[in-house]
Amino acid sequence: MPPKSVDPAEMRAAVLAVGPWLRGETDEAPARPALALAVRTTARTLAQIAPGSSVEVRVPPFVAVQCIEGPRHTRGTPPNVVETDARTWLRLAAGLTGLADEIAAATVSASGSRASEVGAHLPLVRV
């Protein structure tokens, strides 16, 4: 059964709710449920707009999704992985930073020849 599709308005509202923290307007991190909702809805939106199984995007402890068309990976560690923390992921999803910059800053781990293809689908929403 395919995952439930994400309502774009719900995703936008979830990201806007944590927007001041993403923009550095406050140091106080959002409540865990609000942060989890923003991370999950943006990652699942990415999986919807770039369906496939060749790249796994991980934002522990909240979500891992597979995306980008290509060879399917089913066992063990996927060959193409993008992994980062919640704040960096949401800054990427909101267009406040770029994937190449975050990889260079070592705040995003990107392994495999196809991992950087995720950047072509970002940002998902502007805040």
N, CA, C and O of each residue as an XYZ file, in Angstrom:
508
protein
N       0.846     -1.176      0.000
C       0.000      0.000      0.000
C       0.895      1.244      0.000
O       1.809      1.345      0.819
N       0.639      2.200     -0.920
C       1.460      3.415     -0.956
C       1.210      4.271      0.273
O       0.122      4.241      0.848
N       2.225      5.042      0.679
C       2.044      5.905      1.842
C       0.991      6.983      1.570
O       0.752      7.362      0.424
N       0.383      7.457      2.625
C      -0.612      8.525      2.519
C       0.050      9.765      1.930
O       1.150     10.146      2.331
N      -0.632     10.386      0.976
C      -0.051     11.576      0.372
C      -0.124     12.757      1.339
O      -1.012     12.840      2.187
N       0.826     13.653      1.183
C       0.922     14.826      2.061
C       0.163     15.979      1.424
O       0.331     16.270      0.240
N      -0.663     16.624      2.209
C      -1.382     17.809      1.773
C      -0.382     18.969      1.746
O       0.225     19.269      2.774
N      -0.193     19.633      0.592
C       0.768     20.739      0.522
C       0.492     21.850      1.538
O       1.426     22.460      2.060
N      -0.763     22.108      1.815
C      -1.091     23.159      2.792
C      -0.658     22.734      4.195
O      -0.182     23.560      4.973
N      -0.821     21.454      4.520
C      -0.389     20.944      5.821
C       1.126     21.037      5.953
O       1.648     21.425      6.998
N       1.828     20.673      4.872
C       3.296     20.737      4.897
C       3.758     22.183      5.073
O       4.645     22.460      5.881
N       3.161     23.093      4.324
C       3.543     24.505      4.424
C       3.282     25.044      5.829
O       4.127     25.740      6.392
N       2.128     24.730      6.395
C       1.799     25.197      7.743
C       2.773     24.637      8.770
O       3.164     25.338      9.703
N       3.166     23.383      8.604
C       4.109     22.766      9.540
C       5.466     23.453      9.481
O       6.096     23.670     10.515
N       5.915     23.793      8.290
C       7.213     24.469      8.153
C       7.123     25.905      8.655
O       8.036     26.382      9.328
N       6.035     26.597      8.336
C       5.870     27.968      8.833
C       5.853     28.014     10.354
O       6.311     28.988     10.950
N       5.331     26.974     10.984
C       5.274     26.939     12.450
C       6.662     26.923     13.082
O       6.836     27.394     14.206
N       7.643     26.389     12.373
C       9.018     26.353     12.898
C       9.918     27.367     12.189
O      11.125     27.401     12.425
N       9.335     28.182     11.330
C      10.078     29.148     10.532
C      10.986     30.089     11.308
O      12.138     30.267     10.913
N      10.517     30.706     12.403
C      11.398     31.617     13.140
C      12.675     30.926     13.634
O      13.748     31.530     13.623
N      12.568     29.694     14.056
C      13.743     28.924     14.503
C      14.669     28.631     13.322
O      15.891     28.701     13.457
N      14.096     28.307     12.178
C      14.912     28.015     10.985
C      15.674     29.244     10.514
O      16.819     29.150     10.074
N      15.025     30.393     10.610
C      15.652     31.639     10.161
C      16.588     32.231     11.200
O      17.228     33.248     10.936
N      16.687     31.616     12.384
C      17.565     32.113     13.434
C      16.993     33.281     14.205
O      17.732     34.010     14.867
N      15.677     33.471     14.129
C      15.034     34.568     14.837
C      14.811     34.227     16.309
O      14.521     35.105     17.122
N      14.948     32.966     16.635
C      14.843     32.513     18.018
C      15.785     31.331     18.210
O      15.978     30.524     17.301
N      16.364     31.240     19.394
C      17.240     30.115     19.699
C      16.463     28.939     20.282
O      16.967     27.818     20.361
N      15.235     29.216     20.684
C      14.420     28.182     21.319
C      13.884     27.220     20.255
O      13.124     27.608     19.368
N      14.300     25.960     20.367
C      13.848     24.944     19.416
C      12.347     24.729     19.574
O      11.814     24.840     20.678
N      11.672     24.425     18.479
C      10.235     24.156     18.578
C       9.966     22.890     19.385
O      10.860     22.070     19.594
N       8.736     22.745     19.830
C       8.330     21.530     20.538
C       8.534     20.336     19.614
O       8.363     20.435     18.399
N       8.904     19.205     20.214
C       9.197     18.010     19.422
C       8.066     17.624     18.458
O       8.363     17.292     17.311
N       6.795     17.649     18.856
C       5.731     17.288     17.909
C       5.687     18.213     16.684
O       5.457     17.748     15.568
N       5.905     19.509     16.885
C       5.907     20.453     15.766
C       7.098     20.200     14.848
O       6.968     20.238     13.625
N       8.241     19.946     15.437
C       9.440     19.652     14.659
C       9.258     18.354     13.875
O       9.586     18.291     12.690
N       8.743     17.334     14.528
C       8.524     16.042     13.869
C       7.562     16.181     12.695
O       7.795     15.605     11.632
N       6.494     16.934     12.876
C       5.525     17.118     11.795
C       6.164     17.818     10.599
O       5.954     17.410      9.457
N       6.931     18.856     10.853
C       7.585     19.578      9.755
C       8.570     18.677      9.013
O       8.600     18.673      7.782
N       9.368     17.921      9.748
C      10.347     17.033      9.112
C       9.643     15.946      8.308
O       9.992     15.696      7.154
N       8.668     15.312      8.908
C       8.000     14.190      8.224
C       7.234     14.644      6.991
O       7.295     13.989      5.950
N       6.518     15.748      7.093
C       5.738     16.183      5.932
C       6.645     16.646      4.788
O       6.321     16.416      3.623
N       7.759     17.286      5.093
C       8.653     17.710      4.010
C       9.352     16.516      3.374
O       9.464     16.452      2.150
N       9.819     15.578      4.174
C      10.498     14.400      3.609
C       9.522     13.570      2.776
O       9.876     13.084      1.701
N       8.322     13.412      3.260
C       7.331     12.636      2.502
C       6.892     13.366      1.243
O       6.551     12.731      0.245
N       6.897     14.691      1.282
C       6.617     15.465      0.077
C       7.710     15.230     -0.955
O       7.420     15.060     -2.140
N       8.960     15.218     -0.515
C      10.055     14.914     -1.433
C       9.836     13.552     -2.086
O      10.002     13.413     -3.298
N       9.466     12.552     -1.298
C       9.226     11.214     -1.843
C       8.073     11.216     -2.847
O       8.074     10.422     -3.789
N       7.101     12.090     -2.658
C       5.976     12.200     -3.597
C       6.386     12.848     -4.902
O       5.988     12.389     -5.973
N       7.183     13.919     -4.830
C       7.513     14.645     -6.058
C       8.691     14.028     -6.805
O       8.889     14.308     -7.988
N       9.467     13.197     -6.130
C      10.597     12.508     -6.758
C      10.513     11.019     -6.416
O      11.382     10.486     -5.727
N       9.453     10.349     -6.906
C       9.263      8.956     -6.513
C      10.388      8.060     -7.015
O      11.002      8.316     -8.051
N      10.632      7.031     -6.269
C      11.658      6.063     -6.640
C      12.283      5.471     -5.407
O      11.832      5.707     -4.286
N      13.334      4.692     -5.625
C      13.970      3.979     -4.524
C      15.479      3.979     -4.606
O      16.130      3.150     -3.970
N      16.052      4.889     -5.374
C      17.504      4.816     -5.527
C      18.281      5.662     -4.523
O      19.489      5.475     -4.374
N      17.617      6.586     -3.833
C      18.282      7.407     -2.822
C      17.432      7.355     -1.551
O      16.207      7.461     -1.607
N      18.091      7.192     -0.418
C      17.391      7.236      0.862
C      17.766      8.534      1.565
O      18.947      8.846      1.718
N      16.765      9.282      1.989
C      16.970     10.511      2.746
C      16.606     10.199      4.189
O      15.496      9.755      4.482
N      17.560     10.437      5.087
C      17.367     10.135      6.512
C      17.483     11.406      7.341
O      18.425     12.184      7.192
N      16.503     11.595      8.216
C      16.528     12.693      9.173
C      16.191     12.078     10.531
O      15.054     12.148     10.996
N      17.207     11.474     11.156
C      16.948     10.797     12.428
C      16.641     11.807     13.529
O      17.200     12.904     13.524
N      15.793     11.472     14.444
C      15.090     10.203     14.612
C      13.710     10.204     13.980
O      12.894      9.332     14.279
N      13.439     11.165     13.115
C      12.075     11.394     12.659
C      11.628     10.594     11.447
O      10.507     10.087     11.435
N      12.467     10.466     10.430
C      11.973      9.869      9.183
C      13.124      9.411      8.298
O      14.242      9.922      8.377
N      12.820      8.449      7.470
C      13.682      8.029      6.369
C      12.751      7.735      5.198
O      11.771      7.005      5.348
N      13.055      8.297      4.043
C      12.240      8.062      2.850
C      13.141      7.686      1.696
O      14.316      8.051      1.654
N      12.572      6.954      0.769
C      13.283      6.643     -0.461
C      12.694      7.486     -1.571
O      11.488      7.728     -1.620
N      13.570      7.929     -2.463
C      13.137      8.792     -3.550
C      14.081      8.629     -4.738
O      15.031      7.849     -4.667
N      13.842      9.326     -5.788
C      14.625      9.395     -7.016
C      14.516      8.068     -7.792
O      14.876      7.003     -7.292
N      14.015      8.173     -9.009
C      13.892      6.995     -9.868
C      15.252      6.388    -10.154
O      16.265      7.085    -10.210
N      15.253      5.093    -10.331
C      16.477      4.381    -10.643
C      16.463      3.004    -10.025
O      15.413      2.510     -9.612
N      17.622      2.383     -9.962
C      17.688      1.024     -9.405
C      17.171      0.983     -7.976
O      17.483      1.851     -7.161
N      16.381     -0.031     -7.690
C      15.800     -0.199     -6.359
C      16.787     -0.924     -5.460
O      17.444     -1.882     -5.869
N      16.876     -0.447     -4.231
C      17.735     -1.084     -3.236
C      16.836     -1.687     -2.171
O      15.924     -1.025     -1.677
N      17.093     -2.965     -1.809
C      16.175     -3.620     -0.878
C      16.830     -4.194      0.368
O      16.128     -4.452      1.346
N      18.143     -4.407      0.381
C      18.757     -5.043      1.556
C      20.020     -4.301      1.967
O      20.770     -3.807      1.125
N      20.241     -4.230      3.279
C      21.467     -3.616      3.781
C      21.465     -2.109      3.636
O      20.416     -1.492      3.452
N      22.635     -1.526      3.721
C      22.778     -0.084      3.608
C      22.648      0.339      2.153
O      23.361     -0.187      1.298
N      21.761      1.271      1.852
C      21.608      1.722      0.466
C      22.889      2.383     -0.037
O      23.619      2.993      0.744
N      23.167      2.267     -1.331
C      24.381      2.871     -1.869
C      24.325      4.396     -1.967
O      25.365      5.053     -2.021
N      23.126      4.957     -1.990
C      22.946      6.403     -2.115
C      22.122      6.905     -0.932
O      20.924      6.638     -0.836
N      22.784      7.637     -0.033
C      22.128      8.084      1.193
C      22.439      9.563      1.430
O      23.572     10.014      1.262
N      21.399     10.302      1.824
C      21.540     11.675      2.286
C      21.043     11.672      3.725
O      19.913     11.265      3.995
N      21.891     12.126      4.651
C      21.498     12.132      6.061
C      21.895     13.447      6.705
O      22.985     13.970      6.472
N      20.987     13.972      7.523
C      21.246     15.226      8.214
C      20.339     15.344      9.433
O      19.483     14.492      9.668
N      20.537     16.398     10.197
C      19.698     16.676     11.362
C      18.438     17.417     10.925
O      18.339     17.885      9.791
N      17.488     17.514     11.834
C      16.189     18.107     11.531
C      16.289     19.565     11.079
O      15.651     19.951     10.100
N      17.077     20.370     11.776
C      17.150     21.797     11.419
C      17.760     21.990     10.034
O      17.251     22.775      9.235
N      18.832     21.289      9.752
C      19.461     21.419      8.438
C      18.510     20.947      7.347
O      18.378     21.597      6.310
N      17.847     19.814      7.580
C      16.890     19.323      6.582
C      15.803     20.364      6.313
O      15.485     20.645      5.157
N      15.243     20.927      7.360
C      14.172     21.898      7.166
C      14.673     23.177      6.503
O      13.946     23.790      5.722
N      15.892     23.583      6.799
C      16.479     24.743      6.104
C      16.649     24.441      4.611
O      16.443     25.319      3.773
N      17.021     23.212      4.283
C      17.106     22.800      2.879
C      15.725     22.804      2.228
O      15.542     23.338      1.134
N      14.757     22.201      2.919
C      13.398     22.096      2.387
C      12.765     23.468      2.185
O      11.936     23.645      1.292
N      13.153     24.440      3.011
C      12.583     25.789      2.950
C      13.379     26.738      2.064
O      13.014     27.906      1.933
N      14.449     26.261      1.459
C      15.235     27.117      0.576
C      16.102     28.127      1.291
O      16.515     29.121      0.693
N      16.385     27.890      2.560
C      17.222     28.811      3.327
C      18.710     28.483      3.184
O      19.562     29.254      3.624
N      19.013     27.367      2.583
C      20.383     26.943      2.321
C      20.354     25.961      1.158
O      19.288     25.506      0.743
N      21.519     25.643      0.644
C      21.598     24.725     -0.484
C      22.290     23.426     -0.121
O      23.115     23.389      0.791
N      21.956     22.367     -0.830
C      22.514     21.057     -0.530
C      24.031     21.040     -0.685
O      24.727     20.507      0.180
N      24.553     21.601     -1.751
C      26.008     21.601     -1.956
C      26.724     22.331     -0.823
O      27.785     21.895     -0.376
N      26.153     23.435     -0.362
C      26.764     24.184      0.742
C      26.782     23.367      2.024
O      27.773     23.375      2.755
N      25.690     22.662      2.299
C      25.608     21.867      3.524
C      26.498     20.628      3.452
O      27.034     20.194      4.472
N      26.660     20.067      2.281
C      27.598     18.947      2.120
C      29.011     19.449      2.374
O      29.790     18.799      3.071
N      29.340     20.610      1.807
C      30.681     21.188      2.002
C      30.928     21.525      3.466
O      32.058     21.412      3.941
N      29.888     21.937      4.188
C      30.022     22.277      5.609
C      29.963     21.042      6.511
O      30.103     21.153      7.729
N      29.759     19.893      5.924
C      29.677     18.613      6.638
C      28.477     18.528      7.581
O      28.505     17.772      8.553
N      27.429     19.296      7.300
C      26.197     19.164      8.068
C      25.241     18.190      7.393
O      24.243     17.773      7.979
N      25.558     17.836      6.159
C      24.828     16.808      5.421
C      25.836     15.772      4.974
O      26.873     16.100      4.398
N      25.519     14.514      5.245
C      26.320     13.400      4.740
C      25.635     12.894      3.481
O      24.465     12.514      3.521
N      26.347     12.885      2.375
C      25.790     12.411      1.108
C      26.745     11.381      0.527
O      27.873     11.702      0.153
N      26.276     10.138      0.457
C      27.124      9.089     -0.086
C      26.457      8.493     -1.313
O      25.231      8.418     -1.399
N      27.269      8.078     -2.244
C      26.768      7.474     -3.467
C      26.703      8.464     -4.600
O      26.623      9.673     -4.385
N      26.736      7.946     -5.803
C      26.790      8.788     -6.994
C      25.488      9.530     -7.273
O      25.497     10.503     -8.027
N      24.376      9.106     -6.694
C      23.092      9.727     -6.990
C      22.557     10.597     -5.856
O      21.517     11.237     -6.015
N      23.234     10.632     -4.733
C      22.732     11.361     -3.566
C      22.491     12.838     -3.859
O      21.516     13.411     -3.372
N      23.345     13.448     -4.628
C      23.205     14.886     -4.889
C      21.982     15.216     -5.737
O      21.601     16.382     -5.830
N      21.360     14.217     -6.357
C      20.165     14.463     -7.164
C      18.995     14.976     -6.328
O      18.057     15.566     -6.864
N      19.050     14.755     -5.032
C      18.009     15.267     -4.143
C      17.932     16.788     -4.258
O      16.843     17.360     -4.206
N      19.066     17.436     -4.411
C      19.117     18.892     -4.495
C      18.293     19.476     -5.626
O      17.837     20.615     -5.527
N      18.094     18.728     -6.692
C      17.294     19.212     -7.821
C      15.822     19.382     -7.456
O      15.083     20.058     -8.171
N      15.394     18.783     -6.364
C      13.991     18.829     -5.952
C      13.766     19.757     -4.754
O      12.664     19.813     -4.208
N      14.793     20.472     -4.355
C      14.700     21.403     -3.240
C      14.807     22.821     -3.755
O      15.497     23.043     -4.750
N      14.168     23.785     -3.138
C      13.349     23.720     -1.940
C      11.955     23.156     -2.238
O      11.508     23.109     -3.384
N      11.302     22.740     -1.183
C       9.949     22.216     -1.264
C       8.914     23.286     -0.957
O       7.778     23.224     -1.427
N       9.320     24.267     -0.162
C       8.443     25.362      0.246
C       9.335     26.544      0.621
O      10.447     26.348      1.111
N       8.863     27.750      0.397
C       9.609     28.939      0.805
C       8.977     29.534      2.064
O       7.757     29.668      2.157
N       9.824     29.888      3.028
C       9.297     30.526      4.244
C       9.850     31.920      4.384
O       9.526     32.620      5.343
